[in-house]
């Protein structure tokens, strides 16, 4: 990712979005429950080769994460000030008084009124939207270079969703930090992301700039996701779902994992998993057929089975 870039990662549940981000943070359980290969480069360091102490010093200070459910992410028996000041004292070397002042300032910055009073509250004394704002403030506490947001608005109503998304967008611009936003809703990223990765069955099947992906998606799964979004410029009797279910990652299928749900599948899809190939400088697709989604999305009667 580039400095200040907003990356959206999209896919159904169990597509590997959260696991990928947890692996970056080194928050997965230790072996033998998982095996990690490859590299995760952050600046000039490979995060997978850092010691436990080194990765702890990086979490929160350089890379921060906002989790999906703030009620289970916040400790219910500790006041907000205790949970916010701990990281600042550890990573920034602030005194307790300095950390409390910064915590109150951050809460005010993310839109929580009477921050100096509310900082002494417990998580259950905040609404769902306010708890998520607290999580954003905690993520920003040490001025990270990269903020990872794991479906932070899933449990919130659409009005609060829009407020949280706009807040993160403003903070990204002010602080010049990169943001990874995980979601299952492509429409949520329309006014936020610079680039989008589409994941299916644990792998990236398409990645492109926001405009390229919306204008001309080339993977059948991406086309299906876009066809399932309500559109005001088309009259439809019903939305067009993607039939079927994602494959089990325990018994991974041969060939392309999307083949059982794809109307464009050919014989090669049964035996060979297509690699991620470049369509242009800013567009990559893992598909043998690469249908043009431009015409399909313009036709409200088109159906992806």
Secondary structure by P-SEA (a helix, b strand, c coil): cccbbbbbbbbcccccaaaaaaaaaccccccccccccccccccccccccccaaaaaaaccccbbbbcccccccccccccaaaaaaccccccccccaaaaaaaaaaaaaaacccccccccccccccccaaaaaaaaaaaaacccccbbbbccccccccaaaaaaaaaaaaaaaaaabbbbbbbccccccccccccbbbbbccccccccccaaaaaaccccaaaaaaaaaccccccccccccccccccccccccccccccccccccccccccccccccccccccbbbcccccccccccccccccccc
